[in-house]
Amino acid sequence: MTKKTPKKKSRKTSKKRQQAPDVGVFKNAENSEEFDTHYSELFGKRWQTLRPALCASATAGGSQLNLRELRALALSGDYWLDKASCLLAQLLAERVSEAGSREEAEETEEKAEPNGPQIWDMCAAPGGKMLRLALAMQGRPAAGLLASDVSIPRFARLQQQRALLPAGMQQQVVLQRADACLLALKHKAAGRSFDAILLDAPCSSERHVLAQSPELLSRWRTSRSKRNGRTQLALLCAALDCLAPGGHLLYATCALSPAENSAVVARALKKRPLLGVHPAPFEVTDYPEWTFESLFPESGQALGYSILPDRNAGCGPLYFCLLHRSPNSKSP
């Protein structure tokens, strides 16, 4: 029998496969265009300078601070934090310190030791702002800081950062892996409240989308801010429910859209009208090195301030609104 010579496989199919368009590339391009169109509508011509500032490395231009340089904190290792984020924790820590000074001045001789401030960092990971907040407890052994996060890997980072604190401070920082809304319900049921709350809410994080992950850009949708806004509103309402009379709450995101920023604050205040919570006085002139902007006043919701990298040496983006509950308010 004669052996049949095997036919050579046609390479036409493989060539066609090699020449087939990469759907992911087109998808990414389409979403990039949608992304730019959306934020161009929000920021107008400024988007031409703001976008490159967002794409630049977050560590460029001296925009980060090594918390180890804060000698009073006495960290055992380095931790670099965006200076705008450090400012957030500083603002809240200052309010805690001011309130503590007033309480100590009002203490009578019969009362041996003043109650220390109770602080809650609701979505605390990776932990930089938690470290900065720890300074507010210095010299106050009765003070306490609760730092919570729902993510298992992010919670592990919280544990690593707490280990950088001196042993005494570590004992004052309690870590808890839990959903912040569910945890707030437990606090409310137990009658526990906090003198200061930091809610650095999960958000769109456009800088991360642009600078670090093309894959994230390919999944970006205009509906993302609205979806995040619902989650943020639930978190902020839960935080307000746990804020003690006379306490301060700092709501923050690294998002650009008002749907995740001032709109969330406005809706939360409408949902909790009986708590006596209002925006706290904030003098921008006290921080001359920063450019604070109250964006989108035409929306009627010009609450809080933004720090954007194109006008702050690469720091940010960051939105924040400092809220204060009246000392005379009662729980509804």
C-alpha positions in Angstrom: 0.0 0.0 0.0 1.2 3.4 -0.8 1.2 5.9 2.0 -0.8 9.0 1.5 1.1 12.1 2.0 -0.6 14.1 4.7 -2.1 17.4 3.5 -0.6 20.5 4.8 -3.0 22.5 7.0 -4.2 25.6 5.5 -2.8 28.7 7.2 -5.6 30.9 5.9 -7.6 30.4 9.1 -4.7 31.3 11.3 -4.0 34.4 9.2 -7.5 35.5 9.5 -7.3 35.0 13.2 -4.2 37.0 13.4 -5.7 39.8 11.3 -9.0 39.8 13.2 -9.6 43.1 15.0 -9.0 43.2 18.8 -12.5 43.9 20.1 -11.0 44.8 23.5 -8.9 47.6 21.9 -12.0 49.1 20.2 -14.0 48.7 23.4 -11.3 50.5 25.3 -11.1 53.3 22.8 -14.9 53.7 22.8 -15.0 53.9 26.6 -12.0 56.2 26.7 -13.9 58.6 24.3 -17.1 58.3 26.5 -15.0 58.9 29.6 -13.5 62.1 28.1 -16.8 63.3 26.8 -18.4 62.9 30.2 -15.7 64.8 32.1 -15.3 67.4 29.4 -19.0 68.2 29.9 -18.4 68.6 33.7 -15.1 70.5 33.6 -15.2 72.2 30.1 -11.9 73.4 28.8 -10.2 72.7 32.1 -10.3 68.9 31.3 -7.5 69.5 28.9 -5.1 70.3 31.8 -6.8 68.2 34.5 -6.7 65.0 32.6 -2.8 65.0 32.1 -2.5 65.9 35.8 -4.6 62.8 36.7 -2.5 60.6 34.4 0.7 61.7 36.0 2.3 59.5 38.6 0.7 60.0 42.0 4.1 60.2 43.5 5.4 62.9 41.2 6.2 66.4 42.2 6.5 65.8 46.0 2.8 65.2 46.3 3.3 62.5 49.0 4.4 62.7 52.6 6.2 60.1 54.6 4.3 59.8 57.8 7.4 58.7 59.5 8.5 62.3 59.3 5.8 63.1 61.9 8.0 62.5 64.9 5.2 62.6 67.3 3.7 59.6 65.6 6.9 57.6 66.1 6.2 55.1 63.3 8.6 52.1 63.1 8.6 52.2 59.3 7.9 54.3 56.3 4.4 55.0 55.0 3.9 57.4 52.1 0.5 59.2 51.9 -0.9 61.7 49.4 -0.6 65.1 51.1 -4.2 65.8 50.4 -5.3 62.6 52.2 -3.0 63.5 55.1 -4.8 66.9 55.3 -8.1 65.2 55.6 -7.0 63.2 58.7 -5.4 66.4 60.0 -8.7 68.4 59.7 -10.6 65.8 61.7 -7.8 65.4 64.2 -7.8 69.1 64.8 -11.5 69.1 65.6 -11.0 66.2 68.0 -8.1 68.1 69.7 -10.2 71.3 70.0 -13.1 69.4 71.5 -10.8 67.6 73.9 -9.2 70.9 75.1 -12.7 72.3 75.9 -13.7 69.1 77.8 -10.5 69.2 79.8 -11.0 72.9 80.7 -14.5 72.0 81.9 -13.4 69.1 84.1 -14.1 69.5 87.8 -11.7 68.3 90.5 -14.2 65.5 91.5 -13.8 63.9 88.1 -10.5 62.1 88.1 -10.0 61.5 84.4 -11.8 63.0 81.3 -13.4 60.7 78.8 -11.2 60.3 75.7 -12.6 60.9 72.2 -13.9 58.0 70.4 -13.1 58.0 66.6 -14.3 55.7 63.8 -12.5 55.4 60.5 -15.3 53.6 58.6 -13.6 52.5 55.4 -10.1 52.6 56.7 -7.9 50.5 54.4 -5.2 50.7 53.4 -4.6 52.6 56.6 -2.7 55.9 56.0 -5.4 58.1 57.4 -5.8 55.8 60.3 -2.2 56.3 61.2 -2.6 60.1 61.0 -5.7 60.0 63.1 -3.9 58.1 65.8 -2.1 61.4 66.6 -5.4 62.7 68.0 -5.1 60.2 70.8 -1.7 61.1 71.9 -1.6 61.7 75.7 -5.2 60.5 76.0 -5.1 56.9 77.3 -8.9 56.8 77.4 -9.3 57.7 73.7 -10.1 55.0 71.2 -9.9 54.6 67.4 -12.0 52.0 65.6 -10.8 51.2 62.0 -13.0 49.0 59.9 -13.0 47.6 56.4 -15.0 44.9 54.7 -12.4 43.6 52.3 -10.2 40.7 53.5 -7.1 41.7 51.6 -7.5 45.4 52.4 -8.1 44.5 56.1 -4.8 42.6 56.1 -3.1 45.9 55.0 -4.8 47.6 58.0 -3.2 45.1 60.3 0.2 45.8 58.7 -0.1 49.5 59.1 -1.3 49.3 62.8 1.9 47.4 63.5 3.9 50.6 62.6 2.5 52.4 65.6 4.1 52.4 69.0 2.9 49.7 71.3 0.8 52.0 73.4 -1.0 53.5 70.4 -1.6 50.0 69.0 -3.6 49.1 72.0 -5.9 52.1 71.4 -6.6 51.2 67.8 -9.2 48.5 67.4 -9.5 46.8 63.9 -12.7 45.2 62.8 -13.4 43.5 59.5 -17.1 44.2 58.8 -19.6 45.9 56.5 -19.7 49.5 57.7 -23.5 49.8 57.4 -24.1 46.6 59.3 -21.6 47.7 61.9 -23.3 51.1 62.3 -26.6 49.3 63.0 -24.9 47.3 65.8 -23.5 50.5 67.3 -26.8 52.2 67.1 -28.6 49.3 68.8 -26.0 49.2 71.5 -26.3 53.0 72.0 -22.7 53.6 71.0 -21.7 56.9 69.3 -18.5 58.5 68.1 -17.1 62.0 68.6 -15.4 61.9 65.2 -16.0 59.8 62.1 -14.0 59.7 58.9 -15.9 58.2 56.0 -13.5 58.0 53.0 -16.1 56.3 50.8 -15.4 53.8 48.0 -15.7 55.8 44.8 -15.0 55.9 41.0 -11.3 56.9 41.6 -10.8 58.4 38.2 -7.1 58.9 38.7 -6.7 55.2 39.3 -8.7 54.4 36.3 -6.7 56.6 34.0 -3.2 56.2 35.4 -3.0 52.6 36.5 -5.5 50.3 34.8 -6.6 50.3 31.1 -8.8 47.3 32.0 -10.7 49.5 34.4 -11.2 52.1 31.7 -12.6 49.4 29.4 -15.3 48.7 32.0 -16.1 52.3 32.8 -19.7 53.5 32.3 -21.4 56.9 33.0 -23.8 55.0 35.3 -20.9 54.2 37.6 -21.1 57.4 39.6 -24.9 57.0 40.1 -24.3 53.4 41.3 -21.5 54.5 43.7 -23.7 57.4 44.9 -26.3 55.0 46.2 -23.7 53.0 48.2 -22.1 56.2 49.5 -25.5 57.6 50.6 -26.1 54.5 52.6 -22.7 54.7 54.2 -23.1 58.4 55.0 -26.5 58.0 56.6 -25.2 55.1 58.7 -22.3 57.4 59.8 -24.6 60.2 60.7 -26.7 57.8 62.9 -23.5 57.0 64.9 -22.3 60.6 65.3 -22.5 61.9 68.9 -24.0 65.3 69.7 -21.2 67.9 69.3 -19.2 65.5 67.1 -17.7 66.0 63.6 -18.0 63.8 60.5 -15.7 64.2 57.5 -17.1 62.7 54.3 -14.5 62.3 51.5 -13.9 60.6 48.1 -11.3 60.8 45.5 -14.0 61.1 42.8 -14.6 64.0 40.4 -18.3 63.7 39.9 -20.7 65.8 42.0 -23.0 62.7 42.0 -20.5 61.1 44.4 -19.7 64.2 46.3 -21.9 67.2 47.1 -25.0 65.4 45.9 -24.5 62.6 48.3 -24.0 65.0 51.3 -27.1 67.0 50.3 -29.3 63.9 50.1 -28.0 62.5 53.4 -28.8 65.8 55.2 -32.3 65.7 53.8 -32.7 62.1 55.0 -31.5 62.9 58.5 -33.1 66.3 59.2 -33.7 65.7 62.9 -30.1 65.0 63.8 -29.1 68.7 63.8 -26.2 68.1 61.4 -24.8 71.0 59.3 -21.6 71.8 57.4 -19.0 72.9 59.9 -17.3 76.3 59.5 -14.1 75.9 57.5 -11.7 78.8 56.8 -9.7 78.1 53.6 -7.4 80.9 54.5 -6.0 78.8 57.4 -4.4 76.6 54.8 -2.8 79.0 52.3 -0.7 76.3 50.6 -3.8 74.6 49.3 -6.2 75.6 46.5 -9.7 74.6 47.7 -12.5 74.8 45.1 -16.2 74.7 45.6 -17.2 73.0 42.3 -20.5 73.0 40.4 -22.4 75.7 42.3 -24.9 75.8 39.5 -26.3 72.5 40.8 -27.4 74.2 44.0 -25.4 71.7 46.0 -22.1 73.5 46.5 -21.3 71.6 49.7 -17.7 70.9 50.6 -14.4 71.5 48.7 -12.3 69.7 46.1 -8.5 69.5 45.9 -7.5 68.8 42.2 -4.0 67.9 41.1 -3.7 70.5 38.3 -3.8 73.3 40.9 -2.2 71.6 43.9 1.2 70.3 42.7 -0.2 66.9 41.8 -2.0 66.2 45.0 -5.5 64.8 44.9 -8.1 64.6 43.5 -10.0 64.8 46.7 -13.4 66.0 47.7 -14.4 66.5 51.4 -17.2 68.0 53.4 -16.8 68.5 57.2 -20.1 68.1 59.1 -20.9 69.0 62.7 -23.7 67.8 64.9 -25.2 70.3 67.3 -24.2 69.6 70.9 -27.9 70.1 71.9 -29.4 67.8 69.4 -31.2 64.7 70.5 -31.5 61.3 68.8 -34.8 61.0 66.9 
